[in-house]
Amino acid sequence: MIIQICIGSSCHLKGSYELVEKFKNAIEAHDLEAEVTLAGSFCTGKCNREGVTVQIDDEIYTGITPEDFKDFFKEKVLAKI
């Protein structure tokens, strides 16, 4: 599984750095380093008024915030591994 977090200027201002840290910590906590590749990406053109754009394999999700990270990680990462 490849997880790409937008680190373009808009998403950066909306907290992409914090999300990168949350993903990194969650991947390590669940011992998924061999199964998940975490990467940054520049603008995907899916900017949203709130939150950050995250791409998991071929699916793009917009509006991800640190507050909804846990549910997002459970649904979109843990449930698919």
N, C-alpha and C positions, 0 to 999 in steps of 0.2 A: 504494500500500500504506500502510495506517495501522497504526502500532505504538503501543499504549498500555501503559504500564508503571504498575502499581498503586503509588501513593505513599501509600496509607492507612497507618495507624499500624502494623499488623502487618507489612506488607511493608517499610515504612520501617526497622523494626528488623532486618529480615532482609537489608538491603543494597540496597534499590531505588535509592538515590542512586548507588551505584557502578554499578549496571546502566544507569541513565540515561546516565552518562558513557561507559560502554563502547559502548552503542548509538550515541550521538552521534559518538564517535570513529570507529567502524566505518562508519557511514553516510558520514561525510566522507572517510574513507580510500578507500572504494570509489566515491566521486563519485556518491552516490545521493540527494543533497538534492532533486532535482527529482522523484524517483520515490517517496520515502518521507517520510511525515509522522510525526514522533515526538511523542508527547503523554503527559502523565500522566493517570492516572485515579484516582478514589477506589475504595474497596473494591468488588470485583465479587462478593463472597460466596463466593469459591473459595479461601479461605485454606488454606494447607498448613502442615505442621509445619516444613518446610524451604523456603527459597527464596522467590522473588517470583512473583506472577502477572503474566503478559504476555499481552496480546491482540493478535493480528495479524489484521486485518480481522475476520472473524467467528469465528475460532478462539481459544479460551482455553487457555493453557498454564500449569501450576502448577509450583512448585518449581524455578524457574530460578535458578541461582546464578552468581556471577562465575566460578567454576571451570569450569562447563560452557557458558559464554557463546559461545566460539568455535564449538563444534560446533552449538549452537542457531542461531547467526546464519547459518552456512553452510547448514544444512538448511531453516530456516524463512524466511529472507530471501533470501539469494543464489540459492538453487535455484529460487525462485519469481519472480525478476525477469528 
